[in-house]
Amino acid sequence: MSEPLIEISALSKVFQRDSVEVRALDRVDMQVFPGDFVCLMGPSGSGKSTLLNIIAGVDRPSEGSVIVAGESLNEMSEDELAAWRNHHVGFVFQHFNLIPVLTAFENVELPLLLTSLSKKERREHVTTAMELVGLTDRMDHYPRQLSGGQEQRVAIARAIVTDPTCVLADEPTGDLDAHSAREVLEVLKGLNEQFKKTIMMVTHDPHAAAYASTRYQLEKGVFSKEGARQTV
């Protein structure tokens, strides 16, 4: 078996709210292997998004270790984390986070502006990403001219345009109708199956979770007893 791409050991996260200590994650252990499609399930407030943000290097744990692609995130400075994140992580948000004054092409191109790629190379990368999500005919459209499902597919193209090590998706179908949600989930499934992209998705929707190959259940920051690795 290959080495884990993501390895989490005894991970805890504590927030201080006024005089109350809130333990969002409590000694979580987890391994994700290259090519996995992992779903984190659980109700609101269970710690799913917190765990995803820690894996992305957006947040830091209170205790425990996080190793991604062989690198310890605990030991990185904020600047090092930012550089690491640009190279290794593609993030898909629930609310799309597209810039309304930019076209779909320009939104997808944004992460590439931080690289040394030429304008021609950036166009090639963006076109490839838009092909993978089935939207080459919408590249010159603005977000307001797209459906919600199309906006989320543009957001996925933006997440994969740098060819990141892993794609992290936080409730990617939360704002979509059933038809658009299926389209988005089929795109994610295709990226995983055809291109072996490692995907971690947070959701509370069992229909979305069914697309993943591995599911974990989080309850109040703890993996439940049956929350061990389940392959479907």
C-alpha positions in Angstrom: 0.0 0.0 0.0 1.2 3.5 -0.8 2.1 6.0 1.9 -0.7 8.2 3.2 -1.1 11.5 1.5 -2.7 13.0 4.6 -1.9 11.7 8.0 -3.6 13.2 11.1 -2.6 12.1 14.6 -4.3 13.0 17.9 -5.6 16.2 16.4 -7.6 18.6 18.6 -8.9 22.1 18.1 -10.2 24.2 20.9 -11.9 27.6 20.5 -12.4 30.1 23.3 -15.8 31.8 23.2 -16.0 34.3 26.0 -15.3 32.2 29.1 -16.4 29.0 27.5 -14.0 26.5 25.9 -15.4 24.8 22.8 -13.6 21.6 21.6 -14.3 21.4 17.9 -12.1 18.4 17.3 -11.0 15.9 20.0 -8.0 13.7 19.3 -8.9 12.8 15.7 -6.7 10.2 13.9 -7.1 9.8 10.2 -5.3 8.7 7.0 -6.1 9.6 3.4 -4.3 7.8 0.6 -3.5 9.1 -2.9 -6.6 8.7 -5.1 -9.1 8.5 -2.3 -12.5 10.2 -2.5 -13.2 10.8 1.2 -16.4 12.3 2.6 -16.7 13.8 6.1 -20.3 13.6 7.3 -22.0 15.0 10.4 -24.4 17.6 11.6 -23.6 21.4 11.7 -21.1 22.1 14.4 -19.6 18.6 14.4 -16.1 19.9 13.4 -16.1 18.9 9.7 -15.2 22.3 8.2 -12.7 22.9 11.0 -10.9 19.7 10.1 -10.9 20.6 6.4 -9.5 24.0 7.1 -6.7 22.5 9.2 -5.8 20.1 6.4 -5.7 23.1 4.0 -3.4 25.0 6.3 -6.0 27.7 6.8 -6.3 27.0 10.5 -3.9 25.5 13.0 -4.6 22.7 15.5 -4.4 23.2 19.2 -2.8 19.8 19.6 -1.7 16.9 17.4 0.0 16.7 14.1 -0.9 17.2 10.4 1.3 15.8 7.6 0.2 16.4 4.0 2.3 15.2 1.0 5.1 14.4 3.4 5.3 17.8 4.9 4.4 18.8 8.5 2.0 21.7 8.5 2.6 22.3 12.2 6.2 23.4 11.6 5.4 26.0 8.8 5.2 29.7 9.2 2.2 31.6 7.8 4.1 32.6 4.7 5.3 29.0 4.2 1.8 27.7 4.6 0.5 30.2 2.0 3.1 29.0 -0.5 2.4 25.4 0.3 -1.3 25.9 0.0 -1.0 27.5 -3.5 0.9 24.4 -4.7 -0.9 21.6 -3.0 -4.6 22.6 -2.3 -7.5 23.3 -4.5 -10.5 24.6 -2.4 -14.1 24.5 -3.4 -16.5 26.5 -1.3 -20.3 26.2 -0.7 -20.9 29.8 -1.9 -18.7 29.6 -5.1 -16.7 32.7 -4.2 -16.4 33.8 -7.8 -15.6 37.5 -8.5 -18.6 39.0 -10.2 -16.7 41.5 -12.4 -14.5 38.8 -13.9 -15.5 36.3 -16.6 -15.4 32.6 -15.9 -12.1 32.4 -17.7 -10.6 35.2 -15.6 -11.9 33.6 -12.4 -10.3 30.3 -13.2 -7.1 32.0 -14.2 -6.7 33.8 -10.9 -4.5 31.2 -9.1 -2.2 31.0 -12.1 -1.4 34.7 -11.7 0.7 33.7 -8.7 2.9 31.4 -10.9 5.6 32.1 -13.5 3.5 30.7 -16.3 3.3 32.8 -19.5 0.0 34.2 -20.7 -0.2 31.5 -23.4 0.5 28.8 -20.8 -2.1 30.2 -18.5 -4.7 30.1 -21.3 -3.9 26.5 -22.0 -4.2 25.5 -18.4 -7.5 27.4 -18.0 -8.9 25.9 -21.2 -8.0 22.4 -20.0 -9.7 22.9 -16.6 -12.8 24.3 -18.2 -12.9 21.3 -20.6 -12.8 19.0 -17.6 -15.9 20.6 -16.0 -17.7 20.8 -19.4 -17.8 24.6 -19.7 -15.6 25.7 -22.6 -18.7 27.4 -24.1 -19.1 29.6 -21.0 -15.6 30.9 -20.6 -16.5 34.5 -21.5 -19.6 34.6 -19.4 -19.8 36.4 -16.1 -21.1 34.7 -13.0 -24.4 36.5 -13.2 -24.9 34.8 -16.6 -24.4 31.3 -15.2 -26.7 29.0 -13.3 -25.7 28.0 -9.8 -24.4 24.6 -11.0 -22.3 26.2 -13.7 -20.9 28.7 -11.2 -19.8 25.8 -8.9 -18.3 24.0 -11.9 -16.3 27.2 -12.7 -15.2 27.1 -9.0 -14.0 23.5 -9.4 -12.1 24.5 -12.5 -10.4 27.2 -10.5 -9.6 24.7 -7.8 -7.9 22.3 -10.2 -6.2 24.7 -12.6 -2.9 24.5 -10.8 -3.1 20.7 -10.7 -3.1 20.6 -6.8 -2.2 17.5 -4.8 -5.7 17.4 -3.3 -9.1 19.0 -3.7 -11.0 20.0 -0.6 -14.7 20.7 -1.0 -16.7 22.2 1.8 -20.5 21.5 1.2 -20.0 22.0 -2.6 -23.7 21.2 -3.3 -25.2 23.1 -0.3 -26.6 25.9 -2.4 -27.7 23.8 -5.4 -30.9 22.2 -6.6 -30.9 18.4 -7.0 -30.1 18.4 -10.7 -27.2 20.9 -10.4 -25.9 19.0 -7.4 -25.7 15.8 -9.4 -23.8 17.6 -12.2 -21.2 18.9 -9.7 -20.8 15.6 -7.9 -20.3 13.8 -11.3 -17.5 16.2 -12.1 -15.8 15.5 -8.7 -16.3 11.8 -9.2 -14.8 12.0 -12.7 -11.8 13.9 -11.5 -11.3 11.2 -8.9 -11.8 8.2 -11.1 -10.3 9.4 -14.4 -7.5 11.6 -13.1 -6.9 10.0 -9.7 -7.4 13.3 -7.9 -7.5 12.9 -4.1 -10.7 14.6 -2.9 -12.0 15.4 0.6 -15.6 16.6 0.7 -17.6 17.9 3.7 -21.3 17.3 3.6 -24.3 16.5 5.7 -26.2 15.2 2.6 -26.2 11.3 2.3 -26.9 11.6 -1.4 -23.7 13.6 -1.9 -21.8 11.2 0.4 -22.8 8.3 -1.8 -20.4 9.5 -4.5 -17.4 9.1 -2.2 -15.4 5.9 -1.9 -14.8 6.4 1.8 -16.9 8.0 4.5 -16.2 9.2 8.0 -18.8 10.3 10.6 -18.0 13.2 12.9 -20.1 13.8 16.0 -19.1 16.8 18.3 -15.5 16.6 17.1 -15.1 12.9 17.5 -15.2 10.0 15.0 -18.2 7.9 16.1 -17.6 4.2 16.7 -18.9 3.3 13.3 -17.0 6.3 11.9 -14.0 4.1 11.2 -13.1 3.9 7.5 -16.1 2.7 5.5 -15.7 1.8 1.9 -18.8 1.8 -0.3 
